[in-house]
Amino acid sequence: MLRSRARLIPIIEEWWQEQGWSVSGFPHAGGIGCIARQLATFRYEDALFQEMCRIAGLMPVWCPYQADKFSGASSLKKSYVRPLFCSGRGRNGGFKTNKPCLIRGELQKLEGVRLEGIRMDDGTSLVDFHRSHLQMMVPGAVIHDVSDTLVKIGRPQQYYRYEMSTFIAHGVLFEDYHGGESGNKLDIFTTRVFEPAFHEIKKIFGVKPLIVRLPWCEGMGYYPADSNWREHGILDKVLEQL
């Protein structure tokens, strides 16, 4: 379906210009799968995303919004600062985890700080730490930061129109707006931001944005401690269903 919409790519990009949006070139347009998180990194969620792209014959692309601000209310954003690295399951079936201390002290001091401006105690950029982890797990991983575009567009109600338009013909989004890691906490955002943008873009271009549900299971918020994540037993049940 994505490849059949290639003719819409120039039409969509012309519409971007009409909106006054300065959009940098989208890599491998027309044949990619995207995961859109604040930072490009590699959790078991990303491993599943990568596998789903492989099965679908899509190039996986990480599309971070690293100019977004830290919030302790977000389990995802907290995991960037307090990551749990996992090396599999123990004899009793529990997760074998390690929690490195990247930033000492209360997380309250980071509230409202742009993620791209956060540095770890050793001086390393939080963005660089996570990108290095991704590149270690997926050498040559393609990253397309959308921060400049989203910051210029403004509020989520506006930039989600852009986000949804990119998944008409440029790529397929892997996401779950009705569950996943955030669960019911996402309901208000889904109702007020995602759904209006989805329906508006569908009305403009006559077809729905392409979104594939990214399943969620226990342990997917952990970070694989090594590249043998397939042997860790975290994604076994989910991968069996693909």
Secondary structure as the mmCIF struct_conf table of DSSP 4:
data_model
#
loop_
_struct_conf.conf_type_id
_struct_conf.id
_struct_conf.beg_label_comp_id
_struct_conf.beg_label_asym_id
_struct_conf.beg_label_seq_id
_struct_conf.end_label_comp_id
_struct_conf.end_label_asym_id
_struct_conf.end_label_seq_id
TURN_TY1_P TURN_TY1_P1 LEU A 2 LEU A 2
HELX_RH_3T_P HELX_RH_3T_P1 ARG A 3 LEU A 8
HELX_RH_AL_P HELX_RH_AL_P1 ILE A 9 GLU A 18
TURN_TY1_P TURN_TY1_P2 GLN A 19 GLY A 20
HELX_LH_PP_P HELX_LH_PP_P1 SER A 24 PHE A 26
TURN_TY1_P TURN_TY1_P3 PRO A 27 GLY A 30
BEND BEND1 GLY A 31 GLY A 31
STRN STRN1 ILE A 32 ILE A 35
BEND BEND2 GLN A 38 LEU A 39
HELX_RH_AL_P HELX_RH_AL_P2 TYR A 44 ALA A 56
TURN_TY1_P TURN_TY1_P4 GLY A 57 GLY A 57
STRN STRN2 MET A 59 TRP A 62
TURN_TY1_P TURN_TY1_P5 GLN A 66 ALA A 67
BEND BEND3 ASP A 68 ASP A 68
STRN STRN3 LYS A 69 LYS A 69
HELX_LH_PP_P HELX_LH_PP_P2 PHE A 70 PHE A 70
TURN_TY1_P TURN_TY1_P6 GLY A 72 ALA A 73
HELX_RH_AL_P HELX_RH_AL_P3 SER A 75 VAL A 81
BEND BEND4 ARG A 82 ARG A 82
STRN STRN4 PHE A 85 ARG A 89
TURN_TY1_P TURN_TY1_P7 ARG A 91 ASN A 92
BEND BEND5 GLY A 93 GLY A 93
STRN STRN5 PHE A 95 ASN A 98
BEND BEND6 LEU A 102 ILE A 103
BEND BEND7 GLY A 105 GLY A 105
HELX_RH_3T_P HELX_RH_3T_P2 LEU A 107 LEU A 110
TURN_TY1_P TURN_TY1_P8 GLU A 111 GLY A 112
STRN STRN6 ARG A 114 ARG A 114
HELX_RH_3T_P HELX_RH_3T_P3 LEU A 115 GLY A 117
STRN STRN7 ARG A 119 ARG A 119
TURN_TY1_P TURN_TY1_P9 ASP A 121 ASP A 122
BEND BEND8 GLY A 123 GLY A 123
STRN STRN8 SER A 125 SER A 125
HELX_RH_AL_P HELX_RH_AL_P4 LEU A 126 MET A 137
BEND BEND9 VAL A 138 VAL A 138
TURN_TY1_P TURN_TY1_P10 PRO A 139 GLY A 140
STRN STRN9 VAL A 142 ILE A 143
HELX_RH_AL_P HELX_RH_AL_P5 SER A 147 ILE A 153
BEND BEND10 ARG A 155 ARG A 155
HELX_RH_AL_P HELX_RH_AL_P6 PRO A 156 ALA A 169
TURN_TY1_P TURN_TY1_P11 HIS A 170 HIS A 170
STRN STRN10 GLY A 171 GLU A 175
TURN_TY1_P TURN_TY1_P12 TYR A 177 HIS A 178
BEND BEND11 GLY A 179 GLY A 179
TURN_TY1_P TURN_TY1_P13 GLY A 180 SER A 182
HELX_RH_3T_P HELX_RH_3T_P4 GLY A 183 LEU A 186
HELX_RH_AL_P HELX_RH_AL_P7 ASP A 187 PHE A 189
HELX_RH_PI_P HELX_RH_PI_P1 THR A 190 PHE A 194
HELX_RH_AL_P HELX_RH_AL_P8 GLU A 195 PHE A 205
BEND BEND12 GLY A 206 VAL A 207
STRN STRN11 ILE A 211 ARG A 213
TURN_TY1_P TURN_TY1_P14 GLU A 218 GLY A 221
BEND BEND13 TYR A 222 TYR A 222
STRN STRN12 TYR A 223 PRO A 224
BEND BEND14 ALA A 225 SER A 227
HELX_RH_3T_P HELX_RH_3T_P5 TRP A 229 GLU A 231
BEND BEND15 HIS A 232 LEU A 235
HELX_RH_AL_P HELX_RH_AL_P9 ASP A 236 GLU A 240
TURN_TY1_P TURN_TY1_P15 GLN A 241 GLN A 241
#
